[in-house]
Each structure stands twice: as C-alpha cells, then as structure tokens.
Amino acid sequence: MKRVAVFAVAAVALLFLGLPPLLGVLTQSQVAERIAALDASGVLRVSLRSYSRGWFRSRARISLALTPQAIARLDALGASAGAPSFAGTLDRRLPIEVEIAHGPIALLEGVYFGWSKMVARLDRQVGSVTSLEGTLGVPYLFEFRGRTNFGGDVAFDAQMPPIDLTVDDAHLQFSGATLAGTFSAGRLAANGRVDRFELGAPPGGFSVRDVRLATNTELRSAYALPGDSSLSVERVSIVDATRGPMPVFDAGKLRVTSKLGVDPSNTLLDLHATYDIDSVFVDGTRIAAASVGVALEKIDAAALAAYLEAARAEASGASPGADLQAALARGLAAGPSVVLDPLRFTVNEEPFTAHVELAANPAALPAAGTFDPEDLGEVLPALRCLATVDVSKKLARQIAVLATELRYGASSLAPAQERMLAEAQAGLILATLVSQGILVDGGDTYRAGLKLTDGMLTLNGTSLPLGLP
C-alpha cells in the first residue's frame, strides 16, 4: 500500500510539474494566434516583440497601435465635428508587457486552477512609461488581468488607477476606470465604468460624471459586430468663468443603445439604435427631451466594407470610381433602408418632431454593370423616400432669424444691426414659404411633407418638376 501511495504521489507530482511547460507551449501558440487575429481585424496593429517561455511562467512583450484605417475613420469623424486633425497623436505604438502563469495551478497574484492566468501592463522597460507613472503618481497606467479556463474561455478585468494631479494652475481629478467581462466562442460580454473626470484650468473647467458602458457582441469583423451595446453619461459640463459662474455647456443623462443583427446568410446587417438626452444647455439655449431612433436594415456588409475602402482610396488621391460604383450598386441591390423615428426635441420648450424613411427599390435598378450613381435619372427611380416635419411657429421663427444672421456673417454690420434686420425679415420669409406651399400653416405649428416614389417627388402633395424622363 505504501508503494501504491508513493506511486500516486509521484504521478500527481509529475502531472502538476510536467503540465505547466506543456501548457506554456500551448499558451504561446494561443498568444500568437490571438495577436494574429487582432492584427487582421483592421482596427489594431499588433506585433510580438519578444516571448520568453519558462517552466511555470512566461513573459511576452507586445507592440499595440491603431491601424491607419482606424485613425483615418476617427480623423474623419472629428473633422465632421469641426475638430482639427489628431492623426499624428493617434499614430503611436504602446509597448505592453504580459506576464503569464501556466496551469493547471497558475500562481500569479493568487492561485487559479485553469489553463493560464495573465497580467498585462505598459512595459516599464520603456523609460517614458516609468517617467509618466512617476509624474502622475500612479503604480501603473493600466492593468489588465485575464484567466483562461480549460475550455478556452477567458474572464478578464481591467483597471486604471485614480489620479489627482496639480500642474501649475491646472488640476486633474480622475476617479479611475474599471472594465470586466468574458470572451467565449468569439463573443465578448463586458461592462465598464468611470465615476468622475474633472479638469480645472482657470478660467475654465471640464467635467464628466458617471459613465457606464456595456456590450455583448460577437466579434466577426471590423464591420460586423452583431449584439447589443449601451452607453450612458450622467452629466457633461464646461465652465468658462469669464462668461459667468453658470456652465456654457451642460448636458444631462445621455443614453445610447444599439442592437446589430445579421441575417441567416451572414451577409446583411440590421442596426437599431436610440440616442436620448434629457437636457442640453449651450449658449443660452436649452434643448430638452431629445430622442433619435435609427433603423438601418438590409445593409450588405461586404458592399459597405468595399465602399468605405474605395472612398478612402479616393480621398487619398486615387481614382477608384469603378470600385465605388460597383460597391454602391451591390449595396442598393440588397434593398437597404434607413428610418429616423422618433426624431424629436424641444428648444426652449418649443417642440420639433420629424419622421424620415429612405429605402432602395432593387427592382428599379438598371442592369448590373451599367449603374451610374451620378445620374439622377437612374438613382431616383430606385429610391423611395418619405419625410415629415412639424415645428412650432416660435421655433420656426427662431430658426429663420438664425439663418438670416448667418447670411449676414461676412457683412460689415454690427451684431445688433444684423439681429434687428434678421428679426424684421423672419416673418416675411416664413410667410413667403407658406404662400409658395413649402410650409403648411397648422395653427400653432408649421408642417412639411416630402415624398419620393417611382422617381416622382412631391412636397405637401404637390409635384415638383425634376426634369427627368
């Protein structure tokens, strides 16, 4: 019996001493596969700088950056909002160090029974990392911890530490950030939060409070991430003391929810999203009860990817006209549609509501290879559109005044004169629009309805000539 016990103990010892290096080899293979998958995503550039494999632990050094395509998308998004280019700022590589403990009993910041356990941080062998950590007074800039079970599923959590920093007159307070979730069979489920971010630099200040995000998505490609996501922000505020103690910008309770689905053939995408804001105050104007619902259906994922690639090539000076036309023709052939409903908000308690539908009619498309997106005679019959607008008369007048003031923007008139002239002309402009049938007087509101069917366009029920055959 003693001999059996000795053999049993020896077998167990060999199991737990022999498995770690074997799992270390398999873990290295997994790391290489995941790096290759991330690098092929079209969003990140990931490369393995070095990998040192030991008996019980291994250490990997990785370089991580955004791809030029992802940077271009972010830059284009910023440009659409009037922001300067930040491509140079984003074109940086992050050096990351990953420490991995091999199972079946992984010893790293505690004990874990499974395939492996890992901790990733910025690589302190890079001098700029330790310098920045010292300046901010934090033990690390971020820490990512992952645990892989024997089935290959990964549970993870990440953290950025709190920061309280004063430089000259500027004061930064950051509550820290947390993220936790799982990755299993290509599906990512995660939740994150930031309680507070405040930056004060007299005479101004910026603050964000209670940011929450959640996602449960399937990672298929950069353009197809089916699943649900949500983001909420309790408050965003900007103060300029030179303009008074009240915020010059203040937004409360921002919420975004989205759901992306894929048809059984895995080719067409359906996206449903809602954007809600309880209130926004900017430059003396308060926008409240704002809600936008967006439904995009039958979006050909491959055609969308091809169109975006061709558009980027064209923006860089190339001439992918044929590629753009082919991608657009394929996308329209799927019969995509866009619906904005609801589209509503109030401006200083004056309501605005709208409804927009736009859909393609594949049956009206010309033969494959002959479609010219610049020819209205071909495009309009292949589209169906319905748009309605209902706006309070007081708000319509405010919009007319603003539009007139903008027209005077390059004049030599004083602002007070511009305002007076704009106020005087606003009523005449609205009356003219009503008399021409562009607006319909609805009592307390003005209304308008636009409809496009079979290449025929009507405004408030009246046909508009388009000069089409």
DRENTI-837914 format. One line per 4 residues: number of its first residue (from 1); for each residue x, y, z of C-alpha. Coordinates in nm, 2 decimals, always signed. Layout:
<recs>
NUM	X:Y:Z ~ ...;
</recs>
This chain:
<recs>
1	+0.00:+0.00:+0.00 ~ +0.28:+0.24:+0.08 ~ +0.43:+0.17:-0.26 ~ +0.10:+0.25:-0.43;
5	+0.07:+0.57:-0.23 ~ +0.43:+0.66:-0.33 ~ +0.35:+0.60:-0.70 ~ +0.02:+0.80:-0.67;
9	+0.21:+1.09:-0.51 ~ +0.47:+1.07:-0.78 ~ +0.21:+1.06:-1.06 ~ +0.04:+1.37:-0.92;
13	+0.37:+1.55:-0.88 ~ +0.47:+1.46:-1.24 ~ +0.12:+1.58:-1.35 ~ +0.15:+1.92:-1.18;
17	+0.52:+1.97:-1.26 ~ +0.50:+1.84:-1.61 ~ +0.19:+2.01:-1.73 ~ +0.30:+2.37:-1.68;
21	+0.57:+2.36:-1.95 ~ +0.33:+2.18:-2.19 ~ +0.06:+2.44:-2.12 ~ +0.33:+2.70:-2.16;
25	+0.39:+2.58:-2.52 ~ +0.02:+2.58:-2.59 ~ -0.03:+2.92:-2.43 ~ +0.25:+3.06:-2.65;
29	+0.07:+2.92:-2.96 ~ -0.26:+3.08:-2.83 ~ -0.09:+3.42:-2.78 ~ +0.05:+3.41:-3.13;
33	-0.30:+3.32:-3.27 ~ -0.47:+3.60:-3.08 ~ -0.21:+3.85:-3.19 ~ -0.26:+3.75:-3.55;
37	-0.64:+3.77:-3.52 ~ -0.62:+4.12:-3.36 ~ -0.37:+4.24:-3.63 ~ -0.61:+4.11:-3.90;
41	-0.91:+4.29:-3.75 ~ -0.84:+4.61:-3.94 ~ -0.86:+4.81:-3.62 ~ -0.53:+4.73:-3.44;
45	-0.17:+4.68:-3.54 ~ -0.04:+4.42:-3.30 ~ +0.31:+4.26:-3.31 ~ +0.50:+4.03:-3.08;
49	+0.83:+4.20:-2.98 ~ +0.96:+3.91:-2.77 ~ +0.84:+3.59:-2.59 ~ +1.04:+3.43:-2.31;
53	+0.89:+3.10:-2.20 ~ +0.97:+2.95:-1.87 ~ +0.87:+2.63:-1.68 ~ +0.59:+2.79:-1.47;
57	+0.57:+3.14:-1.62 ~ +0.63:+3.32:-1.95 ~ +0.67:+3.68:-2.04 ~ +0.56:+3.85:-2.37;
61	+0.64:+4.20:-2.49 ~ +0.38:+4.33:-2.74 ~ +0.35:+4.64:-2.95 ~ +0.00:+4.78:-3.00;
65	-0.13:+5.06:-3.22 ~ -0.43:+5.17:-3.42 ~ -0.43:+5.09:-3.79 ~ -0.40:+5.38:-4.04;
69	-0.76:+5.29:-4.15 ~ -0.89:+5.32:-3.79 ~ -0.70:+5.65:-3.75 ~ -0.85:+5.78:-4.07;
73	-1.20:+5.70:-3.96 ~ -1.15:+5.87:-3.62 ~ -1.00:+6.17:-3.80 ~ -1.29:+6.19:-4.05;
77	-1.53:+6.17:-3.75 ~ -1.35:+6.46:-3.58 ~ -1.34:+6.66:-3.90 ~ -1.71:+6.63:-3.94;
81	-1.75:+6.79:-3.59 ~ -1.50:+7.06:-3.68 ~ -1.21:+6.92:-3.48 ~ -0.85:+6.96:-3.60;
85	-0.67:+6.65:-3.73 ~ -0.53:+6.43:-3.45 ~ -0.38:+6.16:-3.67 ~ -0.03:+6.24:-3.55;
89	-0.14:+6.20:-3.19 ~ -0.31:+5.86:-3.25 ~ -0.02:+5.72:-3.46 ~ +0.17:+5.59:-3.16;
93	+0.27:+5.24:-3.05 ~ +0.20:+5.12:-2.70 ~ +0.47:+4.89:-2.55 ~ +0.29:+4.62:-2.34;
97	+0.44:+4.36:-2.11 ~ +0.23:+4.04:-2.04 ~ +0.32:+3.81:-1.76 ~ +0.16:+3.46:-1.79;
101	+0.14:+3.19:-1.53 ~ +0.09:+2.84:-1.67 ~ -0.17:+2.60:-1.52 ~ -0.31:+2.37:-1.40;
105	-0.23:+2.56:-1.08 ~ -0.14:+2.91:-1.20 ~ +0.04:+3.11:-0.93 ~ +0.02:+3.48:-1.02;
109	-0.13:+3.74:-0.78 ~ -0.32:+3.45:-0.61 ~ -0.40:+3.09:-0.72 ~ -0.60:+3.00:-1.03;
113	-0.69:+2.65:-1.14 ~ -0.71:+2.65:-1.52 ~ -0.52:+2.68:-1.84 ~ -0.34:+3.01:-1.75;
117	-0.35:+3.34:-1.58 ~ -0.20:+3.67:-1.71 ~ -0.14:+4.03:-1.61 ~ -0.07:+4.30:-1.87;
121	+0.07:+4.65:-1.81 ~ +0.26:+4.91:-2.01 ~ +0.62:+4.79:-2.04 ~ +0.83:+4.95:-1.77;
125	+1.15:+4.88:-1.97 ~ +1.05:+5.18:-2.18 ~ +1.17:+5.48:-2.00 ~ +0.88:+5.71:-2.10;
129	+0.64:+5.47:-1.92 ~ +0.81:+5.49:-1.58 ~ +0.85:+5.86:-1.62 ~ +0.48:+5.92:-1.69;
133	+0.38:+5.69:-1.40 ~ +0.60:+5.89:-1.17 ~ +0.46:+6.22:-1.29 ~ +0.10:+6.10:-1.24;
137	+0.18:+5.94:-0.91 ~ +0.03:+5.60:-1.00 ~ +0.17:+5.24:-0.96 ~ +0.07:+5.17:-1.32;
141	-0.12:+5.34:-1.60 ~ -0.35:+5.04:-1.65 ~ -0.36:+4.68:-1.56 ~ -0.54:+4.40:-1.74;
145	-0.59:+4.06:-1.58 ~ -0.71:+3.76:-1.76 ~ -0.79:+3.40:-1.67 ~ -0.83:+3.12:-1.93;
149	-1.01:+2.80:-1.83 ~ -0.95:+2.46:-1.97 ~ -1.23:+2.52:-2.22 ~ -1.05:+2.82:-2.37;
153	-1.30:+3.08:-2.23 ~ -1.14:+3.40:-2.09 ~ -1.26:+3.60:-1.79 ~ -1.10:+3.94:-1.76;
157	-1.09:+4.26:-1.56 ~ -0.90:+4.58:-1.61 ~ -0.84:+4.89:-1.41 ~ -0.69:+5.24:-1.45;
161	-0.60:+5.39:-1.11 ~ -0.73:+5.72:-0.97 ~ -0.53:+6.03:-1.05 ~ -0.52:+6.36:-0.85;
165	-0.27:+6.59:-1.01 ~ -0.19:+6.96:-1.00 ~ +0.04:+7.12:-1.26 ~ +0.07:+7.50:-1.22;
169	-0.29:+7.62:-1.21 ~ -0.44:+7.31:-1.37 ~ -0.60:+7.04:-1.15 ~ -0.69:+6.70:-1.28;
173	-0.91:+6.46:-1.08 ~ -0.99:+6.11:-1.22 ~ -1.18:+5.85:-1.03 ~ -1.02:+5.57:-1.22;
177	-1.18:+5.33:-1.46 ~ -1.29:+4.97:-1.44 ~ -1.38:+4.70:-1.70 ~ -1.48:+4.34:-1.65;
181	-1.62:+4.07:-1.88 ~ -1.57:+3.74:-2.06 ~ -1.47:+3.63:-2.41 ~ -1.60:+3.29:-2.52;
185	-1.65:+3.13:-2.86 ~ -1.60:+3.47:-3.03 ~ -1.84:+3.66:-2.82 ~ -1.74:+3.95:-2.59;
189	-1.95:+4.05:-2.29 ~ -1.82:+4.34:-2.09 ~ -1.92:+4.62:-1.85 ~ -1.72:+4.94:-1.78;
193	-1.75:+5.25:-1.57 ~ -1.59:+5.58:-1.49 ~ -1.73:+5.77:-1.20 ~ -1.57:+6.11:-1.25;
197	-1.33:+6.30:-1.46 ~ -1.26:+6.67:-1.39 ~ -1.01:+6.91:-1.53 ~ -0.99:+7.26:-1.40;
201	-0.76:+7.52:-1.57 ~ -0.87:+7.88:-1.48 ~ -1.07:+8.04:-1.61 ~ -1.24:+7.72:-1.73;
205	-1.32:+7.37:-1.64 ~ -1.45:+7.05:-1.79 ~ -1.62:+6.75:-1.61 ~ -1.78:+6.42:-1.69;
209	-1.97:+6.21:-1.44 ~ -2.10:+5.86:-1.42 ~ -2.00:+5.70:-1.75 ~ -2.13:+5.35:-1.79;
213	-2.09:+5.11:-2.09 ~ -2.19:+4.76:-2.16 ~ -2.16:+4.53:-2.46 ~ -2.25:+4.18:-2.56;
217	-2.13:+4.13:-2.91 ~ -1.99:+3.87:-3.15 ~ -1.65:+3.96:-3.30 ~ -1.68:+3.88:-3.67;
221	-1.51:+4.16:-3.85 ~ -1.45:+4.54:-3.83 ~ -1.79:+4.59:-3.99 ~ -1.99:+4.31:-3.84;
225	-2.02:+4.30:-3.46 ~ -2.37:+4.16:-3.40 ~ -2.50:+4.21:-3.05 ~ -2.62:+4.47:-2.80;
229	-2.43:+4.78:-2.67 ~ -2.52:+5.07:-2.45 ~ -2.35:+5.38:-2.32 ~ -2.48:+5.63:-2.06;
233	-2.33:+5.96:-1.92 ~ -2.49:+6.13:-1.63 ~ -2.35:+6.47:-1.69 ~ -2.10:+6.66:-1.91;
237	-2.03:+7.02:-1.82 ~ -1.80:+7.30:-1.94 ~ -1.75:+7.62:-1.74 ~ -1.59:+7.95:-1.86;
241	-1.56:+8.19:-1.56 ~ -1.51:+8.48:-1.79 ~ -1.87:+8.43:-1.91 ~ -2.02:+8.38:-1.56;
245	-2.05:+8.11:-1.30 ~ -2.30:+7.90:-1.49 ~ -2.18:+7.64:-1.74 ~ -2.16:+7.75:-2.10;
249	-2.23:+7.38:-2.19 ~ -2.42:+7.14:-1.97 ~ -2.57:+6.81:-2.08 ~ -2.76:+6.57:-1.86;
253	-2.85:+6.20:-1.89 ~ -2.71:+6.10:-2.23 ~ -2.80:+5.74:-2.33 ~ -2.71:+5.54:-2.64;
257	-2.84:+5.19:-2.70 ~ -2.78:+4.98:-3.01 ~ -2.85:+4.63:-3.15 ~ -2.68:+4.49:-3.45;
261	-2.82:+4.17:-3.61 ~ -2.71:+3.96:-3.91 ~ -2.94:+3.76:-4.14 ~ -2.92:+3.38:-4.17;
265	-2.69:+3.41:-4.47 ~ -2.44:+3.62:-4.26 ~ -2.43:+3.89:-4.54 ~ -2.69:+4.15:-4.44;
269	-2.68:+4.37:-4.13 ~ -2.97:+4.53:-3.94 ~ -2.89:+4.81:-3.69 ~ -3.13:+4.96:-3.45;
273	-3.02:+5.24:-3.22 ~ -3.16:+5.51:-3.00 ~ -3.00:+5.83:-2.88 ~ -3.15:+6.02:-2.59;
277	-3.06:+6.33:-2.40 ~ -3.27:+6.47:-2.12 ~ -3.13:+6.82:-2.15 ~ -2.86:+7.02:-2.31;
281	-2.78:+7.39:-2.23 ~ -2.55:+7.57:-2.47 ~ -2.50:+7.95:-2.52 ~ -2.83:+8.03:-2.35;
285	-3.03:+7.78:-2.54 ~ -3.18:+7.47:-2.37 ~ -3.26:+7.16:-2.57 ~ -3.46:+6.90:-2.39;
289	-3.64:+6.57:-2.43 ~ -3.42:+6.49:-2.74 ~ -3.46:+6.15:-2.89 ~ -3.35:+6.00:-3.22;
293	-3.43:+5.64:-3.32 ~ -3.22:+5.50:-3.61 ~ -3.31:+5.18:-3.80 ~ -3.07:+5.06:-4.08;
297	-3.18:+4.74:-4.24 ~ -3.05:+4.51:-4.51 ~ -2.71:+4.66:-4.52 ~ -2.47:+4.45:-4.73;
301	-2.16:+4.41:-4.50 ~ -1.92:+4.33:-4.79 ~ -2.05:+4.61:-5.01 ~ -2.02:+4.85:-4.71;
305	-1.66:+4.75:-4.65 ~ -1.58:+4.78:-5.02 ~ -1.74:+5.12:-5.05 ~ -1.55:+5.26:-4.74;
309	-1.22:+5.12:-4.87 ~ -1.28:+5.28:-5.22 ~ -1.39:+5.61:-5.06 ~ -1.07:+5.62:-4.85;
313	-0.86:+5.55:-5.16 ~ -1.04:+5.83:-5.34 ~ -0.98:+6.06:-5.05 ~ -0.61:+5.98:-5.06;
317	-0.59:+6.08:-5.43 ~ -0.65:+5.75:-5.61 ~ -0.92:+5.71:-5.87 ~ -1.14:+5.42:-5.76;
321	-1.45:+5.54:-5.94 ~ -1.54:+5.20:-6.08 ~ -1.50:+5.04:-5.73 ~ -1.72:+5.30:-5.57;
325	-1.99:+5.24:-5.83 ~ -1.97:+4.86:-5.80 ~ -1.99:+4.87:-5.42 ~ -2.28:+5.12:-5.43;
329	-2.47:+4.91:-5.69 ~ -2.42:+4.60:-5.48 ~ -2.54:+4.77:-5.17 ~ -2.85:+4.91:-5.33;
333	-2.93:+4.57:-5.48 ~ -2.98:+4.43:-5.13 ~ -3.27:+4.67:-5.08 ~ -3.14:+4.87:-4.78;
337	-3.35:+5.12:-4.58 ~ -3.30:+5.39:-4.33 ~ -3.56:+5.51:-4.09 ~ -3.53:+5.80:-3.84;
341	-3.81:+5.77:-3.59 ~ -3.86:+5.92:-3.35 ~ -3.67:+6.24:-3.43 ~ -3.79:+6.50:-3.17;
345	-3.67:+6.76:-2.92 ~ -3.77:+7.09:-2.77 ~ -3.57:+7.42:-2.79 ~ -3.65:+7.65:-2.50;
349	-3.97:+7.44:-2.46 ~ -4.07:+7.48:-2.83 ~ -4.12:+7.14:-3.00 ~ -3.97:+6.99:-3.31;
353	-4.07:+6.65:-3.45 ~ -3.98:+6.47:-3.77 ~ -4.00:+6.13:-3.94 ~ -3.77:+6.02:-4.22;
357	-3.78:+5.70:-4.43 ~ -3.54:+5.62:-4.72 ~ -3.53:+5.28:-4.89 ~ -3.39:+5.14:-5.21;
361	-3.61:+4.96:-5.47 ~ -3.38:+4.69:-5.62 ~ -3.64:+4.62:-5.90 ~ -3.59:+4.97:-6.04;
365	-3.21:+4.94:-6.06 ~ -3.05:+4.93:-6.41 ~ -2.87:+4.61:-6.52 ~ -2.56:+4.51:-6.34;
369	-2.25:+4.70:-6.46 ~ -2.45:+4.99:-6.61 ~ -2.54:+5.17:-6.29 ~ -2.42:+5.53:-6.27;
373	-2.47:+5.68:-5.92 ~ -2.42:+6.03:-6.06 ~ -2.71:+6.00:-6.30 ~ -3.03:+6.12:-6.11;
377	-3.24:+5.96:-6.38 ~ -3.11:+5.62:-6.27 ~ -3.08:+5.69:-5.89 ~ -3.42:+5.85:-5.81;
381	-3.65:+5.57:-5.95 ~ -3.45:+5.32:-5.74 ~ -3.52:+5.52:-5.42 ~ -3.83:+5.56:-5.20;
385	-3.84:+5.85:-4.95 ~ -4.08:+5.99:-4.70 ~ -4.00:+6.28:-4.47 ~ -4.23:+6.49:-4.25;
389	-4.15:+6.78:-4.02 ~ -4.37:+6.95:-3.76 ~ -4.22:+7.26:-3.59 ~ -4.37:+7.52:-3.36;
393	-4.41:+7.86:-3.51 ~ -4.20:+8.02:-3.24 ~ -3.91:+7.78:-3.31 ~ -3.95:+7.82:-3.68;
397	-3.91:+8.20:-3.64 ~ -3.60:+8.15:-3.43 ~ -3.46:+7.92:-3.70 ~ -3.54:+8.18:-3.97;
401	-3.37:+8.46:-3.76 ~ -3.06:+8.24:-3.71 ~ -3.04:+8.15:-4.08 ~ -3.07:+8.52:-4.18;
405	-2.80:+8.62:-3.93 ~ -2.56:+8.36:-4.07 ~ -2.62:+8.51:-4.42 ~ -2.50:+8.84:-4.28;
409	-2.20:+8.68:-4.13 ~ -1.95:+8.83:-4.38 ~ -2.11:+9.18:-4.37 ~ -1.97:+9.49:-4.20;
413	-2.29:+9.53:-3.99 ~ -2.27:+9.53:-3.61 ~ -2.42:+9.23:-3.44 ~ -2.71:+9.43:-3.31;
417	-2.79:+9.56:-3.66 ~ -2.77:+9.20:-3.80 ~ -3.01:+9.08:-3.53 ~ -3.26:+9.36:-3.60;
421	-3.26:+9.30:-3.97 ~ -3.29:+8.93:-3.92 ~ -3.59:+8.98:-3.69 ~ -3.76:+9.20:-3.94;
425	-3.72:+8.96:-4.23 ~ -3.80:+8.64:-4.04 ~ -4.18:+8.69:-4.06 ~ -4.16:+8.77:-4.43;
429	-3.95:+8.46:-4.50 ~ -4.20:+8.23:-4.33 ~ -4.50:+8.39:-4.49 ~ -4.33:+8.35:-4.83;
433	-4.26:+7.98:-4.76 ~ -4.63:+7.93:-4.67 ~ -4.75:+8.11:-4.98 ~ -4.53:+7.90:-5.20;
437	-4.66:+7.58:-5.05 ~ -4.32:+7.48:-4.89 ~ -4.47:+7.51:-4.54 ~ -4.83:+7.43:-4.43;
441	-4.98:+7.65:-4.16 ~ -5.11:+7.41:-3.89 ~ -5.23:+7.66:-3.64 ~ -4.96:+7.65:-3.37;
445	-4.71:+7.48:-3.60 ~ -4.57:+7.47:-3.95 ~ -4.57:+7.14:-4.13 ~ -4.40:+6.99:-4.44;
449	-4.41:+6.66:-4.61 ~ -4.17:+6.53:-4.88 ~ -4.23:+6.21:-5.07 ~ -4.03:+6.04:-5.35;
453	-4.19:+5.74:-5.53 ~ -4.11:+5.60:-5.87 ~ -3.89:+5.90:-5.95 ~ -4.17:+6.14:-5.87;
457	-4.11:+6.40:-5.60 ~ -4.40:+6.57:-5.41 ~ -4.39:+6.84:-5.15 ~ -4.70:+6.87:-4.94;
461	-4.89:+6.67:-5.21 ~ -4.77:+6.90:-5.49 ~ -4.55:+6.75:-5.76 ~ -4.21:+6.91:-5.81;
465	-4.05:+6.91:-6.15 ~ -3.71:+6.73:-6.17 ~ -3.65:+6.74:-6.54 ~ -3.63:+6.36:-6.55;
469	-3.75:+6.15:-6.84;
</recs>
